[in-house]
Amino acid sequence: MALQGLLGDSVIDKSKNVVSVASLLPSGGVLGLYFSAHWCPPCRGFTPKLAEWYKTVKSGPNGSKFEIVFVSSDKDEHSFSEYFAEMPWHALPFSDRDRKGQLSKKFKVNGIPTLLFLDATDAKLITGDGRSVVMDDTTGSNFPWKPLPFTQLIEGKFVDNKGNESSWSNLKDKVIGLYFSAHWCGPCRGFTPILVKTYNLLKSQGKNFEVIFCSSDRDLESFKEYFSEMPWLAIPFGDGRKKSLSQRFEVSGIPTLIILDWNGTVINANGRNAVAADQQGLNFPWHPLPVNKLTPETASDINDNAAVIWFTDSNEESVKTTLRPIAEKYFSDCKQQEKEVELCFFYCSKGEDEEDEDDEIVTSLRNFAKLPDRLPLLVIIDIPSQQVFVSDKTTIDAAAVEEFVRSYEGKTLQGNPLHG
């Protein structure tokens, strides 16, 4: 059963009785994973609301098809037990810290409270924004909360800043950038001129590219003022599609630029960094590169995935050329075997010039991970699992990288805690 692959054979109920995972839900049911902790004030504020909503759903027509499992980030067993006593659902045993870490890593849980809904049949994610489901569907009548097809979600009119209207069908075969932004947001106002410049350059070259502004402005006048600076389309202010798209693509902050094709298939979920690093649009439509240089624009990927990083004192281009086929094979194998992608690949020089932004991020990362002061150096920094793995090889080549990656995947590497 797919859920057993995630949770193991059993969870516990409020009385600490062991409950078989296989008996939790029938095929077609929905499992909520609730990542939370007693020490977290927003969690303590949301948990009572979730408990009431849970009871409403359980007493309704789909009650037998719905369950929640608490995945604790509490600091000790006592805090876990005290907090779990307030909850009417099940829990992953507190002692199973390894599995808790695996779940957090798999679903990229970077903050709490987080509520995910999974399809019990195949354990695939239905939505990562269960909190919005709780707030928007107070009776649970929209069970099983599966998202609408993208084409149905996006359909409707768009406008330019002159008031001209367009439709999704007019954008067929274009690469689309969904730009979530707002006038009140300082980083947004900093990025918008960069995106305008790149957009205009690509349009002048005849590239099939369009941007749709999805506004988080607080009033119509702010929207109009900000949109007047933009040469692309927008979802009309106040249109409900903006909220639906934010939930669909799990937009948690702005500015966010999602690059996708006309059918809604995501090309690059981190379009902001892709454009910032390639303002001439040479890599349009910005498919993720198998290997990246470590820069302030690319470093954010390290927060979500384990990162293979080759620190070099030799020619960076030769290192990139060596890494690329290894990374490409890794991503190809993951796709063919339908495995979760766990790694991203980087190269960089040591980082000694504090005035240079690239060097500054390299130096900061070396200090953060307490890396040895030697070159060349091959490491895997796994922030989701809070571990760092350092190769003992003093000569780094393709064979050394391949062996290091295989050992990581086979869980035979000895790591050190990032904050140990």
N, C-alpha and C positions, 0 to 999 in steps of 0.2 A: 504494500500500500504506500502511495506517495507520501502521505503525511508521516508515516513511520520513518521514512528516510530523513525527514526534517527533525522530528521531535523524539525519535527513539521509540521504544515499545510502549512506554507508559508516561503518564503525567500524574498529578495528584489533585484531589479535591480539597475542599476547605478543612476537612477533618484529617488531612494528610493520608487518606486512603489512596492506594494505587489504582489508577484507572487505565485500562488498556486504550491506547491510541486508536486501535482498529475499531473500537466500539464507540468512539466519540461521535462520528457522523456517517450518514449514508452517502453513497455516491451522489454527486450533485449538490452536496451541502456546502456551506461556507464557514471557514474557520477564520476567526480574528486572532491575530497575534498582537498582544498589548505590551509594548515595551514601556516600562514605567519604573518609578522608584519612590519610596516614602520621603526621601530627602528633597525631592523636587517639588517646589510649590505649584507650578503649573499642572503637574501630575495630580497632586492632591486636590486641585480645583476641578480637574476633568473627571477623575475616577467616579465621584458620586453621580455625575450626569450620565456617564457611561453605564453605571450599574442600573439606573432607572430605565435607560433605553434598552439595555439587555433584557431586563424583566419584561418590558413591553413586547419585544420581538419574540421572546421565548413563550409568552402566553398567546401569541398569534398563530396564524395558520402555518407559518414556516418555522415554528419554534424547534421542532425536532431536527431541522436541517441547519441549525445555527449553533455555534459554540465559540467561546473565547478561551485562549490560553495566555496567562500572564507570564511574561518573560522579564524577570526582575533585574534591575540595575542597582538593587540595594547593596549596602556595603557590608552587611553581615546577616546571618541567619535570623537573629532576633528581629531586626528591622523588617526583613522579608515577611516573617510570620505575622508580625503586628499589622503590616500593611495588607497582606493577603486576607486577613480575617475580615476586612471590609468589603471583600469582593465576592460575588455570587458565582463565579466561574471557576475554571481549572487553572493550574499553574505548572510550568516546568519546574522540577525540583531545584531548589536553590543551589544544591551541591553540584549540579551539572553545569559548571561554569564554562567548560569547553564548548558545549552545545550552544549556550547562550551567546558566546563569542562568534560561533559559526553562523548563527541566525542573524546577528547584527551585521556581520560582514556580508552575508549573502544578499540581504535586503538593504544594504547601505544605510543603516540606521545611524544617523549622525547626531540626533538629539531626541530628547524625550519630553512629553509623552508622544509616542508614535503608535498608531493603530493601523495594521495592515489587514486586508481581507484576501484570503486565498481560496481557490476552488479546491474542495476536498477531493475531487476526483484525481487531479494531477498535480496538486500543490502549486499551481501557477498563480502568480499574483493577479488579483482582480483590480485592486486599487491600493496605492500606498497612502491614500488620504482618507482613512476611515473616520478621522475626526470630523471632516466635513460631512460625511454621510450621516453621522450621528446628529449633527446640528441641523442638516437640511431635510432629512427623512425621519421625522420624529416618531412615526408609527411603524417604520420598517416596511412600508408597503411596496418599496421599490426593490425588495429582495429579488435576486441575489446581487444587485448593485453593479452589474457588469456595464462597462461603458458603452455608449452608443457607437456605432461605426463612425469612423472619423469623417467620412463624407457627409454623413447626416449631422454630425456635430458642427461642422464648419459652414454648412450651407446657409446662405443669407447674403444680404448686401454688404458691400464695402464702399468706403468713400475716400476720395482724395481731399486735399486741403482746399480745393476750389469748390467742393460740393458735388463733384461728378461721382456717379455711382457705378459700381462694377459688381460682378458676381464670381463665385468660385469657378464656374465653367469657363469664364474668360481667362483664367489663369492656367488652363490645362497645359501640361508638359513643362511648366516652369518649376524651377527650384524656388522654394518659399522660405522666407525667414520670418518666423513669428517673434515679434519684438515686444517683450513685456517690459514696460518702462513707465516713468512718471516724471513730471516737471519738478516735483518737490525733492526728488532723489538726486543728490550730488553726483554719485558715480554714473547715473544715467545721463546727466547733462554733460559729463565728461566723455562718455562713449558715443553719444548720438552724433557729434560732428565727424567722428572717425567712420561710423557706419555710413553716414551721408556721402562722405568722400569715396568710400569703396563702392557703394551702390551706384553713384553717378559714373564712376570709372567703368564698372562692369556693363552698365546700360549703354555707355558710349561705344563699347566693344561689341554690342549686339548680343550679350549673354542673356539667356532666359532666366532672369532673376527678378523676384519681386519680394518686397517686405510688407508685412501687415503689422501695424502698430496695435498692440493690445494694452490699452491704457489702464494704469492704476491711479490716475489723477483723481483728486478729491471733488472737483466740481467741473462743470462744463466749460467755464471760462479758462481755467487752467489747461484743460485738454486742448481747447482751440489755440491758445497761445503757444503751447509746446508743439502741437501738430503742425503749426504754420511753418516750423523749421524743417519739416520732413517732406521729401519728394515722393513718398510712396503712399500706400493705402492704409486704411485703419478700419477696425471694427467700430461702428458708431458708439459714441460715449453712452454708457449705461446698458449696452446690449449684453444679455446674459451669456452669450457665447464666450466672452472674455473669462468669466469665472469657470465655465466648463472646460475651456482649454487649459487654464492654469492647473485645474485638478487633473486633467488627462495627462499633462506632461510634468506634473509634480513640481511646479514652479514654486520655490520656497523663498526666493529673493530676487530683487531687480538691481541692475538690468540683466535680463536673461534673453538670449537669442537662440531659438530652436531652428535648426536648418532641416528641412524635410522636403520630400518630393510631393507631387500633386495628390498622390494616393494616401499621404499621411505617414509614410515610412520615414522614420528619423534618420537623417544622414549624419548629423552631429548635434548632440544635445548641448554642447558647450560652444555654440557659435560665437559668443562674445570673445572668448579667448582666441578662437580660430581666426576671426577677422582682425583682432588687435595684433596678432602675430604675423598677419599676411594682408596688410592694408592695400597692397597692389592687386590682390585677388589672383595671384599666380596659382594658388592651389584650389580655386573655385571648382566644385561646390563644397570643398572642405571636408571630404571624407577623412575620418581620423587617420593620421599617419601611423604606421606600425612602430616607428621610432621617432622620438622627439628630442631636441636639445632642451636641457633643463633651463627654463627661463621663468620669470614671474608670471607670464601668460600661461605656460603649460604646467606649472607646478601644482595647480589645484587638483589635477587628476590623482595626485598621490594621496589625497584624503580619502578617496573612494576605493582604490585598488592597491595591492602590493606593487611596488615599483622596483624593477631591475635597473640599477644605475651603475654605469661604467664611468668612473672618474679617471680621466686620462691626462697624461702630460705629453702626449704625442698628437699627431694630426687628427683633429676631430672628424674630418671627412672620412678618413680610413676606418675610424672606429664606427662611425655611422654605417659605412658600407659593410662592415663585418656583422654588425648587429641586425641589419635589416632582414636578411633571409631567415635568421633564427626567430625573429619576432613574427614574420609573415607565416612561417610554418606553425608557430604556436597558435596564432589566431585561426589559421585554417583548420588545425586539428580540433580546436574547441568547437568550431562550427560544424565540422563533419561528425564529431562525437556528441554534439549537443551538450557540451560541457559549459559550465559557467566560466566566463573570462575573469580571471583573477589577477592577471599581471598586466602592467604597462611597462614600456621600455624607454630608457633615457640614456643620454650620454652628456658629459660636461667636462670642462677643464676644472682645475682645482678651486679656483676662486680666491684670489688674493687682493684684488683691487676693490676696496669697499666703496669706491665712487661709481663703479659700474653695477647696474641693477642685476645683470645676469650673475656676476661674481658674488654679489651680496646674497642672492638667494641660495647659491651653492654653499657659501660659507655658513649661512644660517642653518641650512639643512645638515651640514657636517657637524656643527655644534649641537644641534637638537638631538641627533642620533648618536652623538659621542663616537664618531667614526675615527679609526686610526689615521694618523697624519702621515700617510704614505701614498705614493702613486707608482704604478696604476693601482686602482682599487675597485673591486667589484662587490656590490652589496645588493641586498633586497631589503627595502624598508617597507614594512607592512603596518601602516598606521591603523587600519581597521582591527588588526589583531594585536596592536601595540607591541610589535617585535621587530628586531633588526637582525639580519643574517649577513655575516661578513665572510667572503671567500678568503681562504688562506693562500690562494695562488698569488705568486709575485709576478708571474708572467701571464697576461690575460690575452687569450685568443678565442677563436670561435669554439674550439673544443672545450675550453674552460667555462665559457658562458653556457653552452649546452648542458654540460654536466651539472652546473650550479642550478640551472632551471629545473632539470629532471629531479635533482635531489629535493628541491623545494616542493615540487608537485608530489613527490613520493613521501614527503614529510620526514625525511631523514636528516635534514639540516638541524644543527643546534643553534637556536636563536637566543638573543638576549632581550630582556624587557627594555622598551624604549625609555622608560623613566626609572629604570633600576639604578 
